[in-house]
Amino acid sequence: QVQLVESGGGLVQAGGSLRLSCAASGSIFSMTVMGWYRQAPGKQRELVAAITGGGRTTYADSVKGRFTISRDNAKNTVYLQMNSPKPEDTAVYYCNVKFPGTNMDYWGKGTLVTVSS
């Protein structure tokens, strides 16, 4: 069983910065894919960014150049550095871990990020 705990959410002004963290406990291996998703009110959950164990990253077009995902395999922690956030980035942000080649897929409870204009 894997537990994911997000932290770092809150209120931030547009143009500021915020860093989200997600600490994983349980059986986590460096080959997992860790990612951040978000869900705004009335919208579907969407991928924000993901990173493989080897450090390969994927970003939603809407956050490219502004957000950076990173991970510390020794700490089983993934980060999302949010620079120059916009009001449309307001959402609940969820941490996710996937074990490639299996159906194991775990989610955190989410952390709310509110970007004020």
N, C-alpha and C positions, 0 to 999 in steps of 0.2 A: 504494500500500500504506500502511496505517495501523498504527502501533504504539501501544499503550496500556500505560503503566506505572503501576501503583498503588503507593501508599506510605501509611504512617500507621497500619497495622494493629498489633495487639498485644493485650496484656492490660489490661483496664480494670475497675475496680470498678463495680458497679451504682450508679447515681446520679451517676457521674462524667461525664467528657466525653472525646471523641476526635474527631479530624478526619482524614478520609481525603482523599487527593489522587490525581488521575489526570492524568498529563501525556500528551498526544497528540502524536505526531510524524507527519510525512507530510502528505498533502493533506487538511487539515481546514478546513472553512469554517464561518462563524458560523451558517449555516442548519441545521447538523446537530442532531440530538437526542442529547444525552448523558445517560447514566443510570447508576445503580448497581443492581445485582442482588445477591442473596445466595443461598447454598445451605447449609443446615444438614445435618448428617449424616442420611442416610436420608430426606431431603426433596427436593422438586423445587426447581429454581432459581426465584426469584420476584423481581418488580420491587420495589425499595425506593423509588426516586424517580427522576424524569427531569426534564430541563429543555430547552426549546427554545432556539434561538438568540436569540429575542426575550425570553427570560426566563420563559416560562410553565412552571409546575411541576405535577407530579403526584406524589402520595405514596401509598404503601400505607397503609391505615387503621391498621395496627398501629404506624406510626411517626409519624403526624401529630401535630404539636405537640411532638415531641421531636427529630426530625431535620430538617436544613435542607440543601437542595442549592443550589449556586450554581456559576457558571462565570465564567471570565475568558477571553473570546474572544481577546484579544490574546496570551494565553499558551497558548491551546489546552488549558486545564486546567479540570477540573471537581472540585468539592469536595463532601464530605458531612460536615457537622457533626453529630455524634451527641451529643446531650445526654440525660442521665438514661437511659443504656442499661440494659437489663434482661438477665438471663441468657438469655432466649429470643431475644435479638438475636445470640447467638453463632452465627457462620457464616463462611464464606469469602465475601468481598465482591468482586464483579467490576465492573469499569468496562466500559461499552458505548457505542459510538457508532453511530448510524444516519444514513444519508443518505436523507431522505424522497424517495419517488418512484423509488427504486432498490432493488436487493436487496443493497446494500452494508451490511454489518453486522459490526462488529469487536468483539472482546473482549480484555480484559486477562487476565493469568494468575491474578489474584486475590490478595487479601491477607486473612489470617486475623484475625478479631476475636473475642476471647474475653472474655466479661463474667462476672466472678466475683460471687457473691452475698455 
